[in-house]
Amino acid sequence: MAAFGFVFVMLPCLAITGFTCFAACRAQRHQAFKLLAGVCLTVALAATLTPVGVMVWLFTL
């Protein structure tokens, strides 16, 4: 049950943080922040799509 709590509670929270980090870094002018924005977006998308993948996997069992 702890794994489900991590997947369905912590990962969406991480996704919100990642998208916020993406927006904040994207607004900066320095090139290093543009690279960091890409990393934040990648982490946020992975954290967003993981619970969806788990739900699809559970419904196919």
One Martini backbone bead per residue (centre of mass of N, CA, C, O) as a GRO file, in nm:
protein
   61
    1MET     BB    1   0.053   0.064  -0.016
    2ALA     BB    2   0.298   0.257  -0.021
    3ALA     BB    3   0.334   0.254  -0.329
    4PHE     BB    4   0.062   0.388  -0.395
    5GLY     BB    5   0.118   0.647  -0.239
    6PHE     BB    6   0.357   0.732  -0.410
    7VAL     BB    7   0.221   0.730  -0.693
    8PHE     BB    8  -0.060   0.904  -0.605
    9VAL     BB    9   0.100   1.147  -0.439
   10MET     BB   10   0.406   1.215  -0.491
   11LEU     BB   11   0.418   1.240  -0.803
   12PRO     BB   12   0.219   1.477  -0.839
   13CYS     BB   13   0.387   1.670  -0.663
   14LEU     BB   14   0.640   1.653  -0.843
   15ALA     BB   15   0.502   1.761  -1.097
   16ILE     BB   16   0.431   2.041  -0.993
   17THR     BB   17   0.722   2.119  -0.928
   18GLY     BB   18   0.837   2.077  -1.214
   19PHE     BB   19   0.653   2.286  -1.361
   20THR     BB   20   0.744   2.526  -1.190
   21CYS     BB   21   1.044   2.505  -1.258
   22PHE     BB   22   1.010   2.535  -1.561
   23ALA     BB   23   0.883   2.821  -1.559
   24ALA     BB   24   1.112   2.965  -1.404
   25CYS     BB   25   1.350   2.886  -1.597
   26ARG     BB   26   1.224   2.992  -1.867
   27ALA     BB   27   1.225   3.305  -1.771
   28GLN     BB   28   1.511   3.304  -1.804
   29ARG     BB   29   1.811   3.410  -1.981
   30HIS     BB   30   1.995   3.197  -1.920
   31GLN     BB   31   2.114   2.903  -2.059
   32ALA     BB   32   2.117   2.718  -1.806
   33PHE     BB   33   1.806   2.744  -1.752
   34LYS     BB   34   1.716   2.602  -2.012
   35LEU     BB   35   1.834   2.329  -1.934
   36LEU     BB   36   1.684   2.301  -1.661
   37ALA     BB   37   1.402   2.308  -1.788
   38GLY     BB   38   1.430   2.037  -1.936
   39VAL     BB   39   1.467   1.867  -1.683
   40CYS     BB   40   1.204   1.946  -1.540
   41LEU     BB   41   1.016   1.846  -1.766
   42THR     BB   42   1.100   1.550  -1.761
   43VAL     BB   43   1.025   1.492  -1.467
   44ALA     BB   44   0.728   1.583  -1.483
   45LEU     BB   45   0.634   1.385  -1.703
   46ALA     BB   46   0.711   1.126  -1.555
   47ALA     BB   47   0.534   1.186  -1.299
   48THR     BB   48   0.264   1.203  -1.460
   49LEU     BB   49   0.271   0.917  -1.627
   50THR     BB   50   0.298   0.693  -1.411
   51PRO     BB   51   0.005   0.673  -1.294
   52VAL     BB   52  -0.119   0.608  -1.567
   53GLY     BB   53   0.039   0.344  -1.616
   54VAL     BB   54  -0.062   0.200  -1.362
   55MET     BB   55  -0.362   0.203  -1.433
   56VAL     BB   56  -0.340   0.047  -1.697
   57TRP     BB   57  -0.206  -0.202  -1.572
   58LEU     BB   58  -0.436  -0.271  -1.367
   59PHE     BB   59  -0.667  -0.302  -1.593
   60THR     BB   60  -0.505  -0.556  -1.739
   61LEU     BB   61  -0.524  -0.787  -1.505
   0.00000   0.00000   0.00000
